[in-house]
């Protein structure tokens, strides 16, 4: 015996079944405020990231720092991990990447940071790199800032 096919349900019949088929009720469905554009949220996020990038901290050699949320643009240090300030350059070096499409093109590098690698053949080695200091904030563990603390 072949199963019986049900008649397809029209949108009007569906609205009737759920109690919204009355023409006087239908306009109420359209009275909602329009949804915010996803571009509004994107624009707000862009402004917040810009403001975070422009909020400067004054660092000194020996300070522990970490990436500001959402501003990490390099592999190291890892998110939430500290690095120690080795030097603050008076005049930033401009990244020498010659590709204008690179995120590093002419990036102002004004901090020299040191950190331990936790992986690969250089695991445990203390290495230093140059970074854009605008992307960093004081490192904190458990909510309190650490400055000038020994490693």
N, C-alpha and C positions, 0 to 999 in steps of 0.2 A: 504494500500500500504506500503510495507516494504522499509525503507530507503536504498539507494544504498551504499554499502561499497566502500570506495576509495582504490585504490591500495596502498600497503605500499610503502613508499618512501625509496629508498636505500641511503646509505651514498654518493655514487658517484653522484646520481641524486640531492641530496641536495647540494653538493659542486658545481655542475653545475648551479643550480638555483641561488646561491649567488655569482657566478662569480669566484669560486676558483677551478673549475674542470680542468683548463688548467694545464697540467703536468709541464709547465715552471714556473707557479706561486707557485706550491706546495712546492718546496724547500725553498721559502721565509718564509713559515710558521714555518720552523724548525730553522731559523737563530736566534731566540730570545736567549738571555742569559738564562741559566738555573735558575730556581727559587732558592732562598736561602733556605737552610734547616731550618725547624722550630727549629731544635736543636741548630742552631747558635743563634737564638733569646733567647732560653732558657739558653744557656751558658752565653750570655751577661747579662741576668737578674740575674743569679746566682752570677756572678762576681760583679755586681753593689750592690747586697744585702750584699755580703761579705764585700765590701769596706765600705758600710754604717755602718755595724756592727762594723768594726774596727776603724771607725772615732770616737774618744773619745771626750767627753766634760768634762770639769771640773765643778763639781757642789759643792755647799755649802748649808748647812742647810738654809732654807728659800727660795731657788730658786724654781721657778715653772717650771715643766717639762711635756713633753708629749711623746708618742711613736714616734719613727722614722717611716716614712712610710714603711709599709710592714714588720715590725719587732715586731709587737704586738704578744705575745704568751700567754697572760693571759686575763681574762675577764675584769679586771679593771686595770687602769682607761680606760674608753671608749675612742675610737679614737677621737682625737681633744680636749679632755677634759684635764684640768690641774690636776696635783698632786703636793704637796709641798714636797721638800726634808726635811726629819726630821733628817737624819744622813747619813754620808758617811763612810762606814766601811773601815778601813785601810787594813784589810785582809778579802777578801770575804769569806762568808760561802758557802759551796757547798750544793746544794739542796740534801736532804737526800732520795729522791725517789730512791728506790732500783731496779726498773725496767729499765734495760739498753735500752729498746725500748721507754722509755718515753722521751718527748722533754725536760723535766725538769731534767733528770738524770745528776748529777754533774754540774748543771748550777751555775756559780759563782754569788752569790747574794751579791752585794756590796752597794746597795742603800736601805734605808728605806724611803718609801714614805707614805704620809698621804693624804687621800681624803674623801670626803663625798659620801655616797651611795645615789642614787636617786631612789631606788626601793626596794621593799620587806619590811619585818618587821623591817629592820635596816635603813630604809630611813631617811636621815638626820644625821645619826651617823658618827662621824669622826673615821675612822679606819686606821690602818697602816699595810703595808706588805713589805716584802723584794723583791727586783728586781735586775735583771742584768742591771747595769747602761749603758752598751754598747748599749742597745736597746732604749735609751731615748735621747732626744734633748731638748734644752730650749723651753719652751712654748711661743708661740706668739699669739697675737690676733690682727688682722688687719695688720699683717706683721712686727710688732716690737716685739723684744724679751723682755720678762719680767723676771727680776731677783730680788730676794729678796723682791718682792712686797707683801704687806699684803693681806691676803685672803679676 
